[in-house]
Amino acid sequence: MKTILFLCVANSARSQIAQGLARDMFGSQVRVLSAGSAPAGVNPYAVQVMAENGIDISGHRSKSVDDIDLAAVDLIVTLCADEVCPVVHTRTKRMDWPLPDPATNDPNVSKDQKLVNFRAARDEIFARLTKLDLNTLD
């Protein structure tokens, strides 16, 4: 079975959303993982916007990329935009999907705006996943 790893810094928002969406879309065709260089717990807004789509990621946990066997990964998808994504030294095929991080600690960003940002990230990841050709993993 082929394995996809979604990678970002905190493994709290974008990569968790991508993992949940990919598992829902691809089912048992692909093993789907996510990780980060500085795991920070799954963001509750990520859980909320995924639940809006009928996908439960409340049982997910943030993981360190150091805990992943990169030799068993067929595709790494990085989701970092403004921050520095974890560097992994492997010959594994890579795709870069630079998406703004919807998680922010800025007190000037309202809950409503945070939800808008998380929904935008979810919808963009979904759009990219629909275009992902699993045959390229062979």
Chimera marker file (.cmm) of the C-alpha trace (Angstrom):
<marker_set name="trace">
<marker id="1" x="0.000" y="0.000" z="0.000" r="1" g="1" b="0" radius="0.5"/>
<marker id="2" x="1.260" y="3.486" z="-0.891" r="1" g="1" b="0" radius="0.5"/>
<marker id="3" x="1.720" y="6.120" z="1.824" r="1" g="1" b="0" radius="0.5"/>
<marker id="4" x="1.196" y="9.890" z="1.706" r="1" g="1" b="0" radius="0.5"/>
<marker id="5" x="2.580" y="12.173" z="4.432" r="1" g="1" b="0" radius="0.5"/>
<marker id="6" x="1.166" y="15.676" z="4.885" r="1" g="1" b="0" radius="0.5"/>
<marker id="7" x="3.762" y="17.855" z="6.540" r="1" g="1" b="0" radius="0.5"/>
<marker id="8" x="3.744" y="21.292" z="8.163" r="1" g="1" b="0" radius="0.5"/>
<marker id="9" x="5.197" y="22.875" z="11.273" r="1" g="1" b="0" radius="0.5"/>
<marker id="10" x="2.676" y="22.416" z="14.110" r="1" g="1" b="0" radius="0.5"/>
<marker id="11" x="0.684" y="19.483" z="12.673" r="1" g="1" b="0" radius="0.5"/>
<marker id="12" x="-2.349" y="21.233" z="14.116" r="1" g="1" b="0" radius="0.5"/>
<marker id="13" x="-4.382" y="22.616" z="11.212" r="1" g="1" b="0" radius="0.5"/>
<marker id="14" x="-3.519" y="22.216" z="7.512" r="1" g="1" b="0" radius="0.5"/>
<marker id="15" x="-1.843" y="18.824" z="7.743" r="1" g="1" b="0" radius="0.5"/>
<marker id="16" x="-4.579" y="17.485" z="10.057" r="1" g="1" b="0" radius="0.5"/>
<marker id="17" x="-7.253" y="18.727" z="7.651" r="1" g="1" b="0" radius="0.5"/>
<marker id="18" x="-5.388" y="17.169" z="4.715" r="1" g="1" b="0" radius="0.5"/>
<marker id="19" x="-5.051" y="13.864" z="6.549" r="1" g="1" b="0" radius="0.5"/>
<marker id="20" x="-8.759" y="13.774" z="7.354" r="1" g="1" b="0" radius="0.5"/>
<marker id="21" x="-9.837" y="14.729" z="3.840" r="1" g="1" b="0" radius="0.5"/>
<marker id="22" x="-7.463" y="12.280" z="2.151" r="1" g="1" b="0" radius="0.5"/>
<marker id="23" x="-8.535" y="9.399" z="4.370" r="1" g="1" b="0" radius="0.5"/>
<marker id="24" x="-12.154" y="10.198" z="3.584" r="1" g="1" b="0" radius="0.5"/>
<marker id="25" x="-11.540" y="10.536" z="-0.163" r="1" g="1" b="0" radius="0.5"/>
<marker id="26" x="-9.131" y="7.668" z="-0.753" r="1" g="1" b="0" radius="0.5"/>
<marker id="27" x="-10.297" y="5.179" z="1.858" r="1" g="1" b="0" radius="0.5"/>
<marker id="28" x="-8.174" y="2.048" z="1.962" r="1" g="1" b="0" radius="0.5"/>
<marker id="29" x="-6.403" y="2.809" z="-1.340" r="1" g="1" b="0" radius="0.5"/>
<marker id="30" x="-3.660" y="4.785" z="0.423" r="1" g="1" b="0" radius="0.5"/>
<marker id="31" x="-2.171" y="5.015" z="3.908" r="1" g="1" b="0" radius="0.5"/>
<marker id="32" x="-2.403" y="8.675" z="4.986" r="1" g="1" b="0" radius="0.5"/>
<marker id="33" x="-0.244" y="10.298" z="7.673" r="1" g="1" b="0" radius="0.5"/>
<marker id="34" x="0.469" y="13.803" z="8.922" r="1" g="1" b="0" radius="0.5"/>
<marker id="35" x="3.263" y="15.260" z="11.015" r="1" g="1" b="0" radius="0.5"/>
<marker id="36" x="5.123" y="18.443" z="11.875" r="1" g="1" b="0" radius="0.5"/>
<marker id="37" x="8.473" y="19.686" z="13.077" r="1" g="1" b="0" radius="0.5"/>
<marker id="38" x="6.965" y="21.251" z="16.223" r="1" g="1" b="0" radius="0.5"/>
<marker id="39" x="3.719" y="19.391" z="17.067" r="1" g="1" b="0" radius="0.5"/>
<marker id="40" x="1.296" y="21.642" z="18.917" r="1" g="1" b="0" radius="0.5"/>
<marker id="41" x="-1.963" y="19.709" z="19.309" r="1" g="1" b="0" radius="0.5"/>
<marker id="42" x="-4.898" y="19.557" z="16.937" r="1" g="1" b="0" radius="0.5"/>
<marker id="43" x="-6.533" y="22.948" z="16.544" r="1" g="1" b="0" radius="0.5"/>
<marker id="44" x="-10.212" y="22.954" z="17.604" r="1" g="1" b="0" radius="0.5"/>
<marker id="45" x="-11.124" y="25.053" z="14.563" r="1" g="1" b="0" radius="0.5"/>
<marker id="46" x="-9.728" y="22.302" z="12.316" r="1" g="1" b="0" radius="0.5"/>
<marker id="47" x="-11.917" y="19.780" z="14.126" r="1" g="1" b="0" radius="0.5"/>
<marker id="48" x="-14.943" y="22.074" z="13.750" r="1" g="1" b="0" radius="0.5"/>
<marker id="49" x="-14.604" y="22.777" z="10.011" r="1" g="1" b="0" radius="0.5"/>
<marker id="50" x="-13.996" y="19.121" z="9.257" r="1" g="1" b="0" radius="0.5"/>
<marker id="51" x="-17.114" y="18.170" z="11.246" r="1" g="1" b="0" radius="0.5"/>
<marker id="52" x="-19.036" y="20.574" z="9.001" r="1" g="1" b="0" radius="0.5"/>
<marker id="53" x="-18.112" y="18.203" z="6.162" r="1" g="1" b="0" radius="0.5"/>
<marker id="54" x="-19.029" y="15.105" z="8.159" r="1" g="1" b="0" radius="0.5"/>
<marker id="55" x="-15.411" y="14.127" z="8.869" r="1" g="1" b="0" radius="0.5"/>
<marker id="56" x="-14.378" y="13.504" z="12.481" r="1" g="1" b="0" radius="0.5"/>
<marker id="57" x="-10.742" y="14.311" z="13.228" r="1" g="1" b="0" radius="0.5"/>
<marker id="58" x="-11.312" y="14.788" z="16.953" r="1" g="1" b="0" radius="0.5"/>
<marker id="59" x="-9.311" y="11.614" z="17.617" r="1" g="1" b="0" radius="0.5"/>
<marker id="60" x="-6.270" y="12.846" z="15.680" r="1" g="1" b="0" radius="0.5"/>
<marker id="61" x="-3.120" y="13.826" z="17.536" r="1" g="1" b="0" radius="0.5"/>
<marker id="62" x="-0.149" y="15.950" z="16.515" r="1" g="1" b="0" radius="0.5"/>
<marker id="63" x="2.933" y="13.940" z="15.656" r="1" g="1" b="0" radius="0.5"/>
<marker id="64" x="6.564" y="14.781" z="15.105" r="1" g="1" b="0" radius="0.5"/>
<marker id="65" x="8.088" y="14.082" z="11.719" r="1" g="1" b="0" radius="0.5"/>
<marker id="66" x="10.869" y="12.381" z="13.695" r="1" g="1" b="0" radius="0.5"/>
<marker id="67" x="8.352" y="9.669" z="14.618" r="1" g="1" b="0" radius="0.5"/>
<marker id="68" x="7.595" y="8.836" z="10.978" r="1" g="1" b="0" radius="0.5"/>
<marker id="69" x="9.457" y="6.143" z="9.045" r="1" g="1" b="0" radius="0.5"/>
<marker id="70" x="10.225" y="8.252" z="5.971" r="1" g="1" b="0" radius="0.5"/>
<marker id="71" x="11.536" y="5.219" z="4.100" r="1" g="1" b="0" radius="0.5"/>
<marker id="72" x="7.949" y="3.903" z="4.043" r="1" g="1" b="0" radius="0.5"/>
<marker id="73" x="6.514" y="7.131" z="2.581" r="1" g="1" b="0" radius="0.5"/>
<marker id="74" x="5.829" y="7.382" z="-1.166" r="1" g="1" b="0" radius="0.5"/>
<marker id="75" x="4.785" y="11.051" z="-1.305" r="1" g="1" b="0" radius="0.5"/>
<marker id="76" x="5.406" y="13.993" z="1.018" r="1" g="1" b="0" radius="0.5"/>
<marker id="77" x="3.066" y="16.962" z="0.622" r="1" g="1" b="0" radius="0.5"/>
<marker id="78" x="4.251" y="20.106" z="2.394" r="1" g="1" b="0" radius="0.5"/>
<marker id="79" x="1.624" y="22.695" z="3.287" r="1" g="1" b="0" radius="0.5"/>
<marker id="80" x="3.752" y="25.573" z="4.614" r="1" g="1" b="0" radius="0.5"/>
<marker id="81" x="3.518" y="29.050" z="3.122" r="1" g="1" b="0" radius="0.5"/>
<marker id="82" x="5.080" y="31.846" z="5.183" r="1" g="1" b="0" radius="0.5"/>
<marker id="83" x="6.826" y="29.655" z="7.731" r="1" g="1" b="0" radius="0.5"/>
<marker id="84" x="9.732" y="27.292" z="7.117" r="1" g="1" b="0" radius="0.5"/>
<marker id="85" x="8.510" y="23.765" z="6.492" r="1" g="1" b="0" radius="0.5"/>
<marker id="86" x="10.371" y="20.886" z="8.092" r="1" g="1" b="0" radius="0.5"/>
<marker id="87" x="13.282" y="19.675" z="6.012" r="1" g="1" b="0" radius="0.5"/>
<marker id="88" x="13.371" y="15.949" z="5.508" r="1" g="1" b="0" radius="0.5"/>
<marker id="89" x="16.332" y="14.321" z="3.876" r="1" g="1" b="0" radius="0.5"/>
<marker id="90" x="14.886" y="11.658" z="1.682" r="1" g="1" b="0" radius="0.5"/>
<marker id="91" x="14.546" y="10.903" z="-1.999" r="1" g="1" b="0" radius="0.5"/>
<marker id="92" x="10.805" y="10.523" z="-1.564" r="1" g="1" b="0" radius="0.5"/>
<marker id="93" x="8.675" y="12.309" z="-4.138" r="1" g="1" b="0" radius="0.5"/>
<marker id="94" x="7.567" y="15.742" z="-2.872" r="1" g="1" b="0" radius="0.5"/>
<marker id="95" x="4.787" y="18.157" z="-3.667" r="1" g="1" b="0" radius="0.5"/>
<marker id="96" x="4.597" y="21.647" z="-2.202" r="1" g="1" b="0" radius="0.5"/>
<marker id="97" x="1.145" y="23.096" z="-1.560" r="1" g="1" b="0" radius="0.5"/>
<marker id="98" x="1.954" y="26.433" z="0.098" r="1" g="1" b="0" radius="0.5"/>
<marker id="99" x="-1.181" y="27.451" z="1.988" r="1" g="1" b="0" radius="0.5"/>
<marker id="100" x="-1.473" y="30.245" z="4.549" r="1" g="1" b="0" radius="0.5"/>
<marker id="101" x="-1.730" y="28.934" z="8.087" r="1" g="1" b="0" radius="0.5"/>
<marker id="102" x="-5.304" y="29.531" z="9.281" r="1" g="1" b="0" radius="0.5"/>
<marker id="103" x="-4.235" y="29.143" z="12.923" r="1" g="1" b="0" radius="0.5"/>
<marker id="104" x="-3.321" y="32.449" z="14.500" r="1" g="1" b="0" radius="0.5"/>
<marker id="105" x="-2.915" y="33.775" z="17.995" r="1" g="1" b="0" radius="0.5"/>
<marker id="106" x="-3.574" y="37.333" z="16.824" r="1" g="1" b="0" radius="0.5"/>
<marker id="107" x="-6.147" y="38.765" z="19.266" r="1" g="1" b="0" radius="0.5"/>
<marker id="108" x="-7.468" y="41.031" z="16.501" r="1" g="1" b="0" radius="0.5"/>
<marker id="109" x="-8.702" y="38.045" z="14.466" r="1" g="1" b="0" radius="0.5"/>
<marker id="110" x="-12.269" y="37.215" z="15.445" r="1" g="1" b="0" radius="0.5"/>
<marker id="111" x="-13.631" y="33.698" z="15.877" r="1" g="1" b="0" radius="0.5"/>
<marker id="112" x="-15.727" y="34.222" z="12.745" r="1" g="1" b="0" radius="0.5"/>
<marker id="113" x="-12.667" y="35.228" z="10.722" r="1" g="1" b="0" radius="0.5"/>
<marker id="114" x="-10.722" y="32.244" z="12.037" r="1" g="1" b="0" radius="0.5"/>
<marker id="115" x="-13.523" y="29.964" z="10.864" r="1" g="1" b="0" radius="0.5"/>
<marker id="116" x="-13.460" y="31.646" z="7.443" r="1" g="1" b="0" radius="0.5"/>
<marker id="117" x="-9.701" y="31.056" z="7.254" r="1" g="1" b="0" radius="0.5"/>
<marker id="118" x="-9.997" y="27.401" z="8.303" r="1" g="1" b="0" radius="0.5"/>
<marker id="119" x="-12.809" y="26.778" z="5.817" r="1" g="1" b="0" radius="0.5"/>
<marker id="120" x="-10.740" y="28.356" z="3.038" r="1" g="1" b="0" radius="0.5"/>
<marker id="121" x="-7.793" y="26.085" z="3.896" r="1" g="1" b="0" radius="0.5"/>
<marker id="122" x="-10.070" y="23.026" z="4.019" r="1" g="1" b="0" radius="0.5"/>
<marker id="123" x="-11.665" y="23.853" z="0.676" r="1" g="1" b="0" radius="0.5"/>
<marker id="124" x="-8.325" y="24.529" z="-1.037" r="1" g="1" b="0" radius="0.5"/>
<marker id="125" x="-6.850" y="21.275" z="0.251" r="1" g="1" b="0" radius="0.5"/>
<marker id="126" x="-9.955" y="19.420" z="-0.938" r="1" g="1" b="0" radius="0.5"/>
<marker id="127" x="-9.628" y="20.987" z="-4.398" r="1" g="1" b="0" radius="0.5"/>
<marker id="128" x="-5.970" y="19.937" z="-4.615" r="1" g="1" b="0" radius="0.5"/>
<marker id="129" x="-6.713" y="16.419" z="-3.412" r="1" g="1" b="0" radius="0.5"/>
<marker id="130" x="-9.353" y="15.967" z="-6.125" r="1" g="1" b="0" radius="0.5"/>
<marker id="131" x="-6.603" y="16.643" z="-8.684" r="1" g="1" b="0" radius="0.5"/>
<marker id="132" x="-4.062" y="14.293" z="-7.086" r="1" g="1" b="0" radius="0.5"/>
<marker id="133" x="-3.408" y="11.307" z="-9.330" r="1" g="1" b="0" radius="0.5"/>
<marker id="134" x="-2.749" y="8.320" z="-7.092" r="1" g="1" b="0" radius="0.5"/>
<marker id="135" x="-1.189" y="6.507" z="-10.081" r="1" g="1" b="0" radius="0.5"/>
<marker id="136" x="1.796" y="8.854" z="-9.791" r="1" g="1" b="0" radius="0.5"/>
<marker id="137" x="2.668" y="7.069" z="-6.554" r="1" g="1" b="0" radius="0.5"/>
<marker id="138" x="3.556" y="3.895" z="-8.452" r="1" g="1" b="0" radius="0.5"/>
<link id1="1" id2="2" r="1" g="1" b="0" radius="0.2"/>
<link id1="2" id2="3" r="1" g="1" b="0" radius="0.2"/>
<link id1="3" id2="4" r="1" g="1" b="0" radius="0.2"/>
<link id1="4" id2="5" r="1" g="1" b="0" radius="0.2"/>
<link id1="5" id2="6" r="1" g="1" b="0" radius="0.2"/>
<link id1="6" id2="7" r="1" g="1" b="0" radius="0.2"/>
<link id1="7" id2="8" r="1" g="1" b="0" radius="0.2"/>
<link id1="8" id2="9" r="1" g="1" b="0" radius="0.2"/>
<link id1="9" id2="10" r="1" g="1" b="0" radius="0.2"/>
<link id1="10" id2="11" r="1" g="1" b="0" radius="0.2"/>
<link id1="11" id2="12" r="1" g="1" b="0" radius="0.2"/>
<link id1="12" id2="13" r="1" g="1" b="0" radius="0.2"/>
<link id1="13" id2="14" r="1" g="1" b="0" radius="0.2"/>
<link id1="14" id2="15" r="1" g="1" b="0" radius="0.2"/>
<link id1="15" id2="16" r="1" g="1" b="0" radius="0.2"/>
<link id1="16" id2="17" r="1" g="1" b="0" radius="0.2"/>
<link id1="17" id2="18" r="1" g="1" b="0" radius="0.2"/>
<link id1="18" id2="19" r="1" g="1" b="0" radius="0.2"/>
<link id1="19" id2="20" r="1" g="1" b="0" radius="0.2"/>
<link id1="20" id2="21" r="1" g="1" b="0" radius="0.2"/>
<link id1="21" id2="22" r="1" g="1" b="0" radius="0.2"/>
<link id1="22" id2="23" r="1" g="1" b="0" radius="0.2"/>
<link id1="23" id2="24" r="1" g="1" b="0" radius="0.2"/>
<link id1="24" id2="25" r="1" g="1" b="0" radius="0.2"/>
<link id1="25" id2="26" r="1" g="1" b="0" radius="0.2"/>
<link id1="26" id2="27" r="1" g="1" b="0" radius="0.2"/>
<link id1="27" id2="28" r="1" g="1" b="0" radius="0.2"/>
<link id1="28" id2="29" r="1" g="1" b="0" radius="0.2"/>
<link id1="29" id2="30" r="1" g="1" b="0" radius="0.2"/>
<link id1="30" id2="31" r="1" g="1" b="0" radius="0.2"/>
<link id1="31" id2="32" r="1" g="1" b="0" radius="0.2"/>
<link id1="32" id2="33" r="1" g="1" b="0" radius="0.2"/>
<link id1="33" id2="34" r="1" g="1" b="0" radius="0.2"/>
<link id1="34" id2="35" r="1" g="1" b="0" radius="0.2"/>
<link id1="35" id2="36" r="1" g="1" b="0" radius="0.2"/>
<link id1="36" id2="37" r="1" g="1" b="0" radius="0.2"/>
<link id1="37" id2="38" r="1" g="1" b="0" radius="0.2"/>
<link id1="38" id2="39" r="1" g="1" b="0" radius="0.2"/>
<link id1="39" id2="40" r="1" g="1" b="0" radius="0.2"/>
<link id1="40" id2="41" r="1" g="1" b="0" radius="0.2"/>
<link id1="41" id2="42" r="1" g="1" b="0" radius="0.2"/>
<link id1="42" id2="43" r="1" g="1" b="0" radius="0.2"/>
<link id1="43" id2="44" r="1" g="1" b="0" radius="0.2"/>
<link id1="44" id2="45" r="1" g="1" b="0" radius="0.2"/>
<link id1="45" id2="46" r="1" g="1" b="0" radius="0.2"/>
<link id1="46" id2="47" r="1" g="1" b="0" radius="0.2"/>
<link id1="47" id2="48" r="1" g="1" b="0" radius="0.2"/>
<link id1="48" id2="49" r="1" g="1" b="0" radius="0.2"/>
<link id1="49" id2="50" r="1" g="1" b="0" radius="0.2"/>
<link id1="50" id2="51" r="1" g="1" b="0" radius="0.2"/>
<link id1="51" id2="52" r="1" g="1" b="0" radius="0.2"/>
<link id1="52" id2="53" r="1" g="1" b="0" radius="0.2"/>
<link id1="53" id2="54" r="1" g="1" b="0" radius="0.2"/>
<link id1="54" id2="55" r="1" g="1" b="0" radius="0.2"/>
<link id1="55" id2="56" r="1" g="1" b="0" radius="0.2"/>
<link id1="56" id2="57" r="1" g="1" b="0" radius="0.2"/>
<link id1="57" id2="58" r="1" g="1" b="0" radius="0.2"/>
<link id1="58" id2="59" r="1" g="1" b="0" radius="0.2"/>
<link id1="59" id2="60" r="1" g="1" b="0" radius="0.2"/>
<link id1="60" id2="61" r="1" g="1" b="0" radius="0.2"/>
<link id1="61" id2="62" r="1" g="1" b="0" radius="0.2"/>
<link id1="62" id2="63" r="1" g="1" b="0" radius="0.2"/>
<link id1="63" id2="64" r="1" g="1" b="0" radius="0.2"/>
<link id1="64" id2="65" r="1" g="1" b="0" radius="0.2"/>
<link id1="65" id2="66" r="1" g="1" b="0" radius="0.2"/>
<link id1="66" id2="67" r="1" g="1" b="0" radius="0.2"/>
<link id1="67" id2="68" r="1" g="1" b="0" radius="0.2"/>
<link id1="68" id2="69" r="1" g="1" b="0" radius="0.2"/>
<link id1="69" id2="70" r="1" g="1" b="0" radius="0.2"/>
<link id1="70" id2="71" r="1" g="1" b="0" radius="0.2"/>
<link id1="71" id2="72" r="1" g="1" b="0" radius="0.2"/>
<link id1="72" id2="73" r="1" g="1" b="0" radius="0.2"/>
<link id1="73" id2="74" r="1" g="1" b="0" radius="0.2"/>
<link id1="74" id2="75" r="1" g="1" b="0" radius="0.2"/>
<link id1="75" id2="76" r="1" g="1" b="0" radius="0.2"/>
<link id1="76" id2="77" r="1" g="1" b="0" radius="0.2"/>
<link id1="77" id2="78" r="1" g="1" b="0" radius="0.2"/>
<link id1="78" id2="79" r="1" g="1" b="0" radius="0.2"/>
<link id1="79" id2="80" r="1" g="1" b="0" radius="0.2"/>
<link id1="80" id2="81" r="1" g="1" b="0" radius="0.2"/>
<link id1="81" id2="82" r="1" g="1" b="0" radius="0.2"/>
<link id1="82" id2="83" r="1" g="1" b="0" radius="0.2"/>
<link id1="83" id2="84" r="1" g="1" b="0" radius="0.2"/>
<link id1="84" id2="85" r="1" g="1" b="0" radius="0.2"/>
<link id1="85" id2="86" r="1" g="1" b="0" radius="0.2"/>
<link id1="86" id2="87" r="1" g="1" b="0" radius="0.2"/>
<link id1="87" id2="88" r="1" g="1" b="0" radius="0.2"/>
<link id1="88" id2="89" r="1" g="1" b="0" radius="0.2"/>
<link id1="89" id2="90" r="1" g="1" b="0" radius="0.2"/>
<link id1="90" id2="91" r="1" g="1" b="0" radius="0.2"/>
<link id1="91" id2="92" r="1" g="1" b="0" radius="0.2"/>
<link id1="92" id2="93" r="1" g="1" b="0" radius="0.2"/>
<link id1="93" id2="94" r="1" g="1" b="0" radius="0.2"/>
<link id1="94" id2="95" r="1" g="1" b="0" radius="0.2"/>
<link id1="95" id2="96" r="1" g="1" b="0" radius="0.2"/>
<link id1="96" id2="97" r="1" g="1" b="0" radius="0.2"/>
<link id1="97" id2="98" r="1" g="1" b="0" radius="0.2"/>
<link id1="98" id2="99" r="1" g="1" b="0" radius="0.2"/>
<link id1="99" id2="100" r="1" g="1" b="0" radius="0.2"/>
<link id1="100" id2="101" r="1" g="1" b="0" radius="0.2"/>
<link id1="101" id2="102" r="1" g="1" b="0" radius="0.2"/>
<link id1="102" id2="103" r="1" g="1" b="0" radius="0.2"/>
<link id1="103" id2="104" r="1" g="1" b="0" radius="0.2"/>
<link id1="104" id2="105" r="1" g="1" b="0" radius="0.2"/>
<link id1="105" id2="106" r="1" g="1" b="0" radius="0.2"/>
<link id1="106" id2="107" r="1" g="1" b="0" radius="0.2"/>
<link id1="107" id2="108" r="1" g="1" b="0" radius="0.2"/>
<link id1="108" id2="109" r="1" g="1" b="0" radius="0.2"/>
<link id1="109" id2="110" r="1" g="1" b="0" radius="0.2"/>
<link id1="110" id2="111" r="1" g="1" b="0" radius="0.2"/>
<link id1="111" id2="112" r="1" g="1" b="0" radius="0.2"/>
<link id1="112" id2="113" r="1" g="1" b="0" radius="0.2"/>
<link id1="113" id2="114" r="1" g="1" b="0" radius="0.2"/>
<link id1="114" id2="115" r="1" g="1" b="0" radius="0.2"/>
<link id1="115" id2="116" r="1" g="1" b="0" radius="0.2"/>
<link id1="116" id2="117" r="1" g="1" b="0" radius="0.2"/>
<link id1="117" id2="118" r="1" g="1" b="0" radius="0.2"/>
<link id1="118" id2="119" r="1" g="1" b="0" radius="0.2"/>
<link id1="119" id2="120" r="1" g="1" b="0" radius="0.2"/>
<link id1="120" id2="121" r="1" g="1" b="0" radius="0.2"/>
<link id1="121" id2="122" r="1" g="1" b="0" radius="0.2"/>
<link id1="122" id2="123" r="1" g="1" b="0" radius="0.2"/>
<link id1="123" id2="124" r="1" g="1" b="0" radius="0.2"/>
<link id1="124" id2="125" r="1" g="1" b="0" radius="0.2"/>
<link id1="125" id2="126" r="1" g="1" b="0" radius="0.2"/>
<link id1="126" id2="127" r="1" g="1" b="0" radius="0.2"/>
<link id1="127" id2="128" r="1" g="1" b="0" radius="0.2"/>
<link id1="128" id2="129" r="1" g="1" b="0" radius="0.2"/>
<link id1="129" id2="130" r="1" g="1" b="0" radius="0.2"/>
<link id1="130" id2="131" r="1" g="1" b="0" radius="0.2"/>
<link id1="131" id2="132" r="1" g="1" b="0" radius="0.2"/>
<link id1="132" id2="133" r="1" g="1" b="0" radius="0.2"/>
<link id1="133" id2="134" r="1" g="1" b="0" radius="0.2"/>
<link id1="134" id2="135" r="1" g="1" b="0" radius="0.2"/>
<link id1="135" id2="136" r="1" g="1" b="0" radius="0.2"/>
<link id1="136" id2="137" r="1" g="1" b="0" radius="0.2"/>
<link id1="137" id2="138" r="1" g="1" b="0" radius="0.2"/>
</marker_set>
